[in-house]
Amino acid sequence: MASRLLVGGGSATGSLSGMSRPRVSIHWFRRDLRLDDNHGLYRSLVDHGAVLPLFIFDTTILEKLEDPSDRRVDLIHRTLGKLKAALNSRGGDLLIEHGRPNEVWARLIDRFDIAAVTANHDHEPYAIQRDRQVQEQLAEHGIPFRTFKDVSIFERDEVLKDDGTPYTVFTPYMRKWRSLFRQEMMAPFPSGTHLDALAKTQGAMFPDLSAIGFSSTDLKIPTPRADHTLLANYKLQRDHPSKDGTSRMSTHLRFGLISIRELVRKSFEEYPTYLNELIWREFFMQILWHFPRTEKAFKPAYDRIPWRIDEEGFQRWCEGLTGYPLVDAGMRELNATGLMHNRVRMVVSSFLTKHLLIDWRWGEAYFAKLLLDFELSSNSGGWQWASGSGCDAAPYFRVFNPTMQMERFDPSLNYVKKWVPEYGSENYPPPMVVHSMARDRAITTYKKALSGTGD
């Protein structure tokens, strides 16, 4: 059914597929799938009006996804359904397109008289290139493309050393971040109170997943929590995977289901440990902005490490069959849910890169395929941290002992038994490597490569 577009509550000025070109402004949703406290949407509603919200299922991205049951596509699709319903309740609608962005925008330019386009910043290399091309395309038709800071408190080059260079160590970055922070940076953008400025649209088609080449999944969207009780106990409980000690906000932040400003408001005065986790996210974002070379080690010397080509060992790691219960529990949690507790992420990534001496890029790519909360900056930064090759990384001679990590952070084995029910039985495999041997091998291999004395 063709959508009917009424601008300003007047008579019909045409359908979305009709001959006349309705006058609209467009807010392009990407990593900001919410109506409240949305910077770019707010500016579109207040500055332009007659706002037609848009989401593009970008085939440039979708074609790189190997699994037609990718949980993240399902998550986006479900979220868009809720977003569309909320917009419908206010007399507006959500236009959903499928294709390469430049091709989609060519179609939209033909269908609408577009006053302006707004969006929020995305700092990943592909997104920067995409937005540059769209901006040039829109400019050819005299359409302004305005983008805004929304996914972080500070971005790009807003937190620099006194000499104007970027930070590559977290602690001084964190201190500078805090010194530059002002309370007004937490102020919400009241987009949700200006929805009367939506274009009056009804009946825009909502494609099912099969129309874009995907299918429904077993997705369970984690319920986020950042109340006083959780934040007050966060420092003590966040490292214990069996406890309800983390906020489970990472997926919501990744897709913009919640505003970063809201989380900073909750934590900035009383809960510095939680705030630091939010700052770590921005630290990795600015690293990616300044050094967009995630295919190579941040520290070039680490690309000399002779990683083992062990596809069988890698597969056992992927499937959670290493014989180390905490590692196996983490990998099985990831495979089953698309999520993994952060403490366990450190253990499994250390195991792959140190115990098995397998290239961190293999692990980074596997996480990228499955993580609901996948962000290129955090994923690459976290893996390089674990392998020792990144900025402010763990030293190469730090090799987590998976058994001791389990005894310390899952002493009752509640997490392990949830995901590895056969642990302790004859059906559970023995360790695929001996910790002491693997630790010595890793340290020796790293040391030779970094000193330039390796073969």
Backbone torsions as a table, in degrees:
resi	resn	phi	psi	omega
1	MET	NA	130.8	178.4
2	ALA	-68.7	142.0	178.7
3	SER	-78.3	143.3	173.8
4	ARG	-99.5	128.8	-177.1
5	LEU	-114.2	118.1	175.9
6	LEU	-113.5	120.7	-177.1
7	VAL	-98.3	127.8	176.0
8	GLY	67.2	18.9	176.6
9	GLY	77.2	10.4	-178.4
10	GLY	-88.6	-157.8	-179.6
11	SER	-75.1	165.7	-177.9
12	ALA	-61.9	129.7	178.4
13	THR	-105.2	6.7	177.2
14	GLY	135.8	162.7	176.0
15	SER	-97.1	164.9	-179.1
16	LEU	-63.2	-20.7	179.4
17	SER	-113.9	9.3	-176.3
18	GLY	-84.5	-175.1	-175.4
19	MET	-77.0	-40.9	-178.0
20	SER	-75.6	154.1	-175.2
21	ARG	-110.3	102.0	-179.8
22	PRO	-60.9	145.2	177.7
23	ARG	-85.3	117.4	-179.7
24	VAL	-141.2	162.4	160.7
25	SER	-111.0	155.5	-174.1
26	ILE	-125.4	130.3	167.3
27	HIS	-103.5	124.5	-176.4
28	TRP	-96.7	104.6	176.5
29	PHE	-72.1	137.0	173.0
30	ARG	-135.5	-83.9	179.8
31	ARG	-103.2	32.3	-173.4
32	ASP	-142.1	54.8	-170.2
33	LEU	-82.5	65.8	178.5
34	ARG	-154.8	158.9	179.4
35	LEU	-97.5	-23.3	-176.4
36	ASP	-95.5	144.4	176.2
37	ASP	48.8	53.1	-179.7
38	ASN	-117.6	110.8	-171.2
39	HIS	-60.4	-53.9	-176.8
40	GLY	-64.6	-41.1	177.8
41	LEU	-63.2	-41.2	178.0
42	TYR	-57.9	-47.0	-178.5
43	ARG	-65.1	-36.6	178.1
44	SER	-65.6	-44.8	-179.2
45	LEU	-64.9	-42.9	-174.6
46	VAL	-81.3	-40.7	-173.4
47	ASP	-88.7	-26.1	-172.1
48	HIS	-122.0	-47.4	-179.2
49	GLY	76.9	176.3	-175.8
50	ALA	46.7	52.6	-171.0
51	VAL	-85.6	125.6	173.8
52	LEU	-106.6	106.4	178.9
53	PRO	-69.6	146.3	-174.8
54	LEU	-136.6	141.8	166.1
55	PHE	-132.0	137.6	178.5
56	ILE	-114.2	120.8	167.4
57	PHE	-77.6	100.9	-170.1
58	ASP	-78.8	112.1	-177.8
59	THR	-68.6	-21.0	175.0
60	THR	-60.8	-36.3	177.8
61	ILE	-83.5	-46.7	-174.6
62	LEU	-61.6	-35.2	-177.5
63	GLU	-67.4	-16.5	178.8
64	LYS	-88.2	-9.1	-179.5
65	LEU	-84.1	126.7	-174.0
66	GLU	-81.9	-28.0	-172.2
67	ASP	-104.2	118.5	177.7
68	PRO	-66.8	-10.2	174.5
69	SER	-105.1	38.6	179.7
70	ASP	-64.5	122.3	-175.9
71	ARG	-62.9	-30.4	-176.6
72	ARG	-69.2	-36.2	175.9
73	VAL	-66.0	-40.7	176.4
74	ASP	-62.1	-42.9	178.8
75	LEU	-59.9	-46.8	179.1
76	ILE	-61.1	-44.9	-177.6
77	HIS	-61.4	-44.7	178.4
78	ARG	-63.6	-42.0	-179.4
79	THR	-63.9	-40.2	178.8
80	LEU	-63.4	-35.3	176.7
81	GLY	-60.7	-42.8	178.1
82	LYS	-68.2	-39.0	179.5
83	LEU	-63.9	-42.7	179.2
84	LYS	-62.5	-43.5	-179.8
85	ALA	-63.0	-40.6	179.0
86	ALA	-65.6	-39.8	178.2
87	LEU	-68.2	-40.0	177.2
88	ASN	-59.3	-37.5	-178.4
89	SER	-66.7	-18.0	178.0
90	ARG	-106.3	14.3	176.7
91	GLY	86.4	2.1	179.3
92	GLY	-107.1	-164.8	-179.8
93	ASP	-159.4	173.8	179.4
94	LEU	-121.2	121.6	177.0
95	LEU	-89.4	124.1	-179.4
96	ILE	-115.7	124.2	-179.9
97	GLU	-118.7	162.2	-177.0
98	HIS	-138.5	122.5	179.7
99	GLY	151.3	-172.4	174.7
100	ARG	-76.6	137.5	-172.4
101	PRO	-53.2	-42.8	-178.0
102	ASN	-65.1	-33.6	177.4
103	GLU	-71.5	-39.8	176.9
104	VAL	-61.9	-45.7	-178.0
105	TRP	-65.9	-32.4	175.3
106	ALA	-61.6	-41.4	177.9
107	ARG	-65.7	-42.7	-178.0
108	LEU	-66.4	-36.9	178.3
109	ILE	-63.1	-33.6	177.0
110	ASP	-72.3	-31.9	-173.5
111	ARG	-88.0	-26.5	-173.2
112	PHE	-129.0	152.8	166.7
113	ASP	-92.0	95.9	-169.3
114	ILE	-89.7	118.5	179.9
115	ALA	-75.8	-40.2	-178.0
116	ALA	-166.9	158.9	175.2
117	VAL	-125.9	133.7	174.9
118	THR	-120.6	155.6	175.0
119	ALA	-160.4	168.5	174.7
120	ASN	-104.6	151.1	-175.3
121	HIS	-59.4	144.6	168.6
122	ASP	-133.1	128.5	-168.3
123	HIS	-100.7	2.3	179.9
124	GLU	-74.6	149.9	-173.3
125	PRO	-54.3	-43.9	178.9
126	TYR	-62.2	-43.1	-177.7
127	ALA	-63.6	-38.1	178.7
128	ILE	-63.2	-45.4	178.3
129	GLN	-63.5	-44.7	179.1
130	ARG	-58.4	-48.0	-177.3
131	ASP	-66.6	-34.6	177.3
132	ARG	-63.7	-42.5	179.6
133	GLN	-67.0	-41.3	178.7
134	VAL	-65.8	-41.4	178.7
135	GLN	-59.1	-44.6	178.8
136	GLU	-64.9	-39.2	179.5
137	GLN	-64.2	-45.8	179.1
138	LEU	-66.7	-38.1	-179.2
139	ALA	-61.4	-32.6	177.9
140	GLU	-61.4	-21.7	179.3
141	HIS	-108.1	12.4	177.9
142	GLY	72.0	24.1	-177.8
143	ILE	-103.1	118.7	177.7
144	PRO	-71.1	141.6	177.0
145	PHE	-119.7	108.1	-174.9
146	ARG	-110.1	128.5	178.7
147	THR	-122.5	153.2	-169.2
148	PHE	-136.6	156.2	176.1
149	LYS	-76.7	126.0	-177.7
150	ASP	-147.8	-28.9	-173.4
151	VAL	-85.8	-6.1	-177.9
152	SER	-152.0	164.5	175.9
153	ILE	-78.1	-48.1	173.6
154	PHE	-116.4	151.4	-178.1
155	GLU	-147.0	167.1	171.2
156	ARG	51.4	-114.5	-176.8
157	ASP	-109.7	31.0	-178.3
158	GLU	-81.4	-18.7	176.6
159	VAL	-122.3	101.8	-177.5
160	LEU	-127.9	161.0	172.2
161	LYS	-65.0	166.8	179.8
162	ASP	-61.3	-25.1	179.6
163	ASP	-88.8	6.3	176.4
164	GLY	85.7	5.2	179.0
165	THR	-98.6	157.3	-177.7
166	PRO	-75.6	151.8	174.5
167	TYR	-76.2	142.0	173.6
168	THR	-123.9	5.8	175.0
169	VAL	-123.7	134.8	-170.5
170	PHE	-65.9	-48.2	-170.7
171	THR	-58.1	-49.9	176.6
172	PRO	-65.2	-31.7	174.8
173	TYR	-62.5	-45.5	-179.8
174	MET	-60.4	-42.7	179.8
175	ARG	-64.4	-40.6	178.6
176	LYS	-68.1	-40.4	176.9
177	TRP	-54.8	-48.2	-178.4
178	ARG	-67.3	-35.1	-179.6
179	SER	-69.7	-28.9	-179.6
180	LEU	-88.0	-16.8	-174.4
181	PHE	-67.2	138.2	176.2
182	ARG	-129.4	145.4	-175.3
183	GLN	-58.9	-31.2	-179.2
184	GLU	-65.4	-16.3	177.6
185	MET	-69.3	-16.6	178.5
186	MET	-89.1	-8.6	-175.1
187	ALA	-61.9	131.4	-179.1
188	PRO	-74.1	154.5	171.1
189	PHE	-95.6	111.7	-169.2
190	PRO	-77.5	58.7	-179.0
191	SER	-61.7	-35.7	-176.9
192	GLY	-64.8	-18.5	179.8
193	THR	-93.6	3.6	-178.7
194	HIS	-120.7	23.5	-176.2
195	LEU	-73.9	-4.4	171.9
196	ASP	-68.3	-12.1	178.6
197	ALA	-91.4	9.7	174.1
198	LEU	-68.8	148.8	168.5
199	ALA	-63.8	136.7	-176.8
200	LYS	-80.5	97.0	-171.1
201	THR	-125.0	141.5	177.5
202	GLN	-139.2	139.4	168.1
203	GLY	85.8	18.0	176.8
204	ALA	-62.2	137.7	-176.1
205	MET	-65.5	140.4	174.7
206	PHE	-113.9	104.2	-175.4
207	PRO	-70.0	145.5	173.2
208	ASP	-81.9	170.7	-175.3
209	LEU	-61.1	-35.7	-178.1
210	SER	-63.5	-27.1	-179.6
211	ALA	-67.4	-20.8	178.2
212	ILE	-110.9	12.1	173.7
213	GLY	88.4	20.1	-178.6
214	PHE	-129.9	174.7	-177.7
215	SER	-137.2	164.4	-180.0
216	SER	-69.5	158.9	-173.1
217	THR	-132.2	-177.0	176.0
218	ASP	-88.5	22.3	-174.4
219	LEU	-52.8	131.3	168.2
220	LYS	-123.0	108.4	-178.0
221	ILE	-73.1	122.5	-177.5
222	PRO	-62.0	139.8	178.1
223	THR	-82.3	116.6	-177.2
224	PRO	-76.9	157.0	-179.8
225	ARG	-154.1	125.3	176.9
226	ALA	-143.8	49.8	179.6
227	ASP	-86.3	177.8	-175.7
228	HIS	-59.8	-42.8	-177.1
229	THR	-61.6	-47.2	-179.5
230	LEU	-63.3	-47.5	-176.7
231	LEU	-66.3	-33.8	179.5
232	ALA	-66.7	-30.4	-178.8
233	ASN	-102.6	4.6	-171.8
234	TYR	-60.4	-44.6	-176.6
235	LYS	-60.9	-37.1	-176.2
236	LEU	-83.6	-30.0	-170.0
237	GLN	-109.0	-11.3	-170.8
238	ARG	-64.2	-24.2	-176.9
239	ASP	-89.9	-0.1	-176.2
240	HIS	-104.5	105.3	-171.3
241	PRO	-66.0	-19.9	-179.3
242	SER	-87.1	-8.0	-178.0
243	LYS	-97.2	155.4	176.2
244	ASP	-84.5	66.8	-170.3
245	GLY	-114.1	2.1	179.0
246	THR	-119.6	159.9	-172.6
247	SER	-81.2	-16.7	-177.8
248	ARG	56.2	36.3	-177.9
249	MET	-94.0	-8.9	-169.6
250	SER	-61.5	-41.5	178.5
251	THR	-66.4	-40.5	179.9
252	HIS	-65.7	-37.2	175.7
253	LEU	-68.6	-39.7	-178.1
254	ARG	-58.5	-41.6	-176.7
255	PHE	-102.7	6.3	176.8
256	GLY	70.1	29.4	176.2
257	LEU	-75.3	-15.7	175.8
258	ILE	-138.0	152.5	-179.4
259	SER	-85.7	136.1	174.7
260	ILE	-60.3	-31.8	-179.2
261	ARG	-64.1	-35.5	178.4
262	GLU	-64.2	-42.4	-179.1
263	LEU	-69.2	-35.8	177.1
264	VAL	-68.0	-38.4	177.2
265	ARG	-59.5	-37.4	-178.1
266	LYS	-71.6	-25.9	-167.3
267	SER	-118.0	-16.5	-164.4
268	PHE	-68.2	-27.1	-176.8
269	GLU	-91.1	-43.0	-169.1
270	GLU	-108.6	-19.1	-168.4
271	TYR	-127.4	73.2	-175.4
272	PRO	-64.2	-29.9	-179.6
273	THR	-64.8	-44.2	178.8
274	TYR	-67.8	-41.8	178.0
275	LEU	-59.2	-38.9	178.9
276	ASN	-61.5	-33.7	176.8
277	GLU	-64.8	-37.8	176.2
278	LEU	-67.1	-36.2	178.5
279	ILE	-70.1	-36.5	174.6
280	TRP	-55.3	-42.6	179.3
281	ARG	-58.9	-43.2	-179.8
282	GLU	-73.1	-30.8	175.3
283	PHE	-59.5	-48.7	179.2
284	PHE	-66.6	-33.3	177.4
285	MET	-62.6	-43.8	-178.8
286	GLN	-73.9	-27.0	172.9
287	ILE	-62.5	-46.8	179.5
288	LEU	-63.1	-37.4	179.1
289	TRP	-63.0	-44.3	-177.2
290	HIS	-83.1	-29.1	-174.9
291	PHE	-132.0	72.3	-175.3
292	PRO	-79.7	63.5	-176.9
293	ARG	-133.1	58.0	-171.9
294	THR	-70.1	-13.5	179.8
295	GLU	-79.4	-10.7	178.6
296	LYS	-120.0	157.8	176.8
297	ALA	-65.4	140.7	177.3
298	PHE	-61.3	-38.5	174.2
299	LYS	-96.3	105.5	-171.2
300	PRO	-55.1	-30.4	-178.5
301	ALA	-59.6	-27.6	-177.4
302	TYR	-73.6	-13.5	174.1
303	ASP	-76.2	-2.7	174.8
304	ARG	-87.8	-7.6	-178.5
305	ILE	-65.8	128.2	179.7
306	PRO	-80.4	80.4	-178.7
307	TRP	-59.7	145.2	178.3
308	ARG	-78.4	134.6	173.8
309	ILE	-91.5	94.5	-173.0
310	ASP	-132.1	81.5	-176.3
311	GLU	-67.6	-34.1	178.0
312	GLU	-66.9	-43.8	177.7
313	GLY	-64.6	-38.7	178.2
314	PHE	-63.5	-41.1	-179.7
315	GLN	-65.3	-38.8	177.4
316	ARG	-63.7	-38.9	176.0
317	TRP	-62.8	-46.2	-179.5
318	CYS	-58.7	-40.2	-174.8
319	GLU	-85.8	-5.9	-178.0
320	GLY	73.9	47.8	-179.2
321	LEU	-130.2	39.4	-176.7
322	THR	-84.7	-16.6	-174.2
323	GLY	86.9	2.2	173.3
324	TYR	-110.0	109.6	-167.7
325	PRO	-57.2	-41.7	-177.8
326	LEU	-68.5	-38.6	176.1
327	VAL	-62.7	-47.5	-177.1
328	ASP	-65.4	-38.9	178.4
329	ALA	-62.4	-43.3	179.9
330	GLY	-62.3	-45.0	-179.2
331	MET	-67.4	-36.2	178.4
332	ARG	-70.8	-35.6	174.7
333	GLU	-61.3	-45.0	178.9
334	LEU	-59.9	-49.0	-177.4
335	ASN	-63.3	-34.8	-175.3
336	ALA	-84.2	-27.0	-171.0
337	THR	-127.7	-19.8	-172.3
338	GLY	83.8	8.9	-178.8
339	LEU	-131.4	161.0	172.7
340	MET	-156.4	137.8	178.2
341	HIS	-58.3	142.1	-172.8
342	ASN	-63.5	-41.7	177.2
343	ARG	-58.8	-41.4	-179.0
344	VAL	-69.7	-33.7	175.8
345	ARG	-57.8	-41.0	179.3
346	MET	-64.6	-39.1	-178.1
347	VAL	-68.7	-46.3	-176.2
348	VAL	-69.8	-33.7	179.5
349	SER	-74.2	-36.2	174.4
350	SER	-64.0	-40.8	-179.4
351	PHE	-60.8	-45.3	-177.9
352	LEU	-64.6	-45.8	-172.7
353	THR	-84.1	-24.2	-178.2
354	LYS	-105.8	-55.6	-178.7
355	HIS	-65.9	-42.2	-177.8
356	LEU	-98.2	-11.1	-178.6
357	LEU	52.5	43.0	176.5
358	ILE	-102.2	139.0	-175.0
359	ASP	-50.7	130.6	179.7
360	TRP	-57.6	-26.5	-179.1
361	ARG	-66.6	-29.1	174.9
362	TRP	-64.2	-46.0	179.7
363	GLY	-66.9	-40.5	179.2
364	GLU	-60.5	-42.7	-179.8
365	ALA	-67.0	-37.4	179.4
366	TYR	-67.3	-43.8	175.8
367	PHE	-60.4	-41.5	-178.1
368	ALA	-61.4	-29.5	179.6
369	LYS	-73.7	-27.6	-167.4
370	LEU	-117.2	-29.2	-171.4
371	LEU	-65.9	126.0	172.8
372	LEU	-61.5	-36.3	-175.5
373	ASP	-96.7	23.0	-175.8
374	PHE	-57.4	122.9	167.8
375	GLU	-127.5	130.8	-177.6
376	LEU	-55.8	-43.3	-176.0
377	SER	-64.0	-48.5	-177.3
378	SER	-72.6	-38.6	-178.4
379	ASN	-66.7	-48.9	178.1
380	SER	-64.5	-43.3	179.8
381	GLY	-62.6	-41.7	-179.7
382	GLY	-66.6	-41.4	-179.9
383	TRP	-68.7	-38.8	177.8
384	GLN	-70.9	-31.8	174.5
385	TRP	-60.3	-47.0	-176.8
386	ALA	-65.5	-37.5	-176.7
387	SER	-83.7	-9.8	-178.8
388	GLY	89.2	-3.1	-171.8
389	SER	-92.5	-4.2	-173.7
390	GLY	-102.1	-175.3	178.0
391	CYS	-73.3	139.6	179.4
392	ASP	49.4	42.4	-173.7
393	ALA	-86.2	163.8	171.3
394	ALA	-62.2	138.7	179.8
395	PRO	-62.4	150.7	-173.4
396	TYR	-60.9	-26.2	-178.1
397	PHE	-84.9	1.2	173.7
398	ARG	-87.9	111.8	-179.2
399	VAL	-123.2	107.7	-179.8
400	PHE	-56.8	135.5	171.0
401	ASN	-90.3	108.2	-173.8
402	PRO	-61.0	-32.0	-179.7
403	THR	-69.6	-45.5	178.2
404	MET	-65.9	-35.6	176.5
405	GLN	-62.5	-40.6	177.4
406	MET	-64.8	-45.0	-178.6
407	GLU	-64.0	-32.2	-178.1
408	ARG	-81.9	-43.1	-170.2
409	PHE	-106.5	-10.0	174.6
410	ASP	-140.3	55.3	-171.8
411	PRO	-61.4	-30.1	178.6
412	SER	-87.7	-2.3	177.8
413	LEU	63.6	22.9	-179.8
414	ASN	-64.8	-41.9	179.4
415	TYR	-69.9	-47.0	-178.9
416	VAL	-59.7	-46.9	-176.1
417	LYS	-69.1	-25.9	176.8
418	LYS	-64.6	-42.0	-173.0
419	TRP	-102.2	-19.6	179.7
420	VAL	-127.2	71.0	-174.1
421	PRO	-63.9	-22.6	-179.5
422	GLU	-85.0	0.7	178.5
423	TYR	-58.4	133.7	-178.7
424	GLY	92.5	-6.4	178.1
425	SER	-105.4	173.1	179.9
426	GLU	-71.2	-9.9	179.4
427	ASN	-84.0	-10.2	-179.1
428	TYR	-89.3	132.8	-175.0
429	PRO	-71.9	152.9	174.2
430	PRO	-71.8	162.6	179.1
431	PRO	-55.9	134.1	-177.9
432	MET	-75.4	-18.9	172.4
433	VAL	-141.5	153.2	174.3
434	VAL	-85.4	130.2	-173.8
435	HIS	-55.4	-49.5	-175.2
436	SER	-61.4	-41.6	178.5
437	MET	-65.4	-46.0	-177.7
438	ALA	-63.8	-39.2	179.4
439	ARG	-63.3	-48.4	-179.4
440	ASP	-62.7	-40.9	180.0
441	ARG	-62.8	-42.9	-179.3
442	ALA	-63.9	-47.7	-177.7
443	ILE	-63.3	-42.6	179.4
444	THR	-64.2	-44.0	-178.5
445	THR	-64.8	-46.5	178.8
446	TYR	-60.7	-48.0	-175.4
447	LYS	-59.4	-45.0	179.8
448	LYS	-63.5	-45.1	-177.2
449	ALA	-64.8	-42.8	-175.8
450	LEU	-72.8	-27.2	179.2
451	SER	-87.5	-7.0	179.6
452	GLY	79.7	14.5	-178.1
453	THR	-104.2	3.3	179.8
454	GLY	-70.8	166.5	-179.8
455	ASP	-68.7	NA	NA
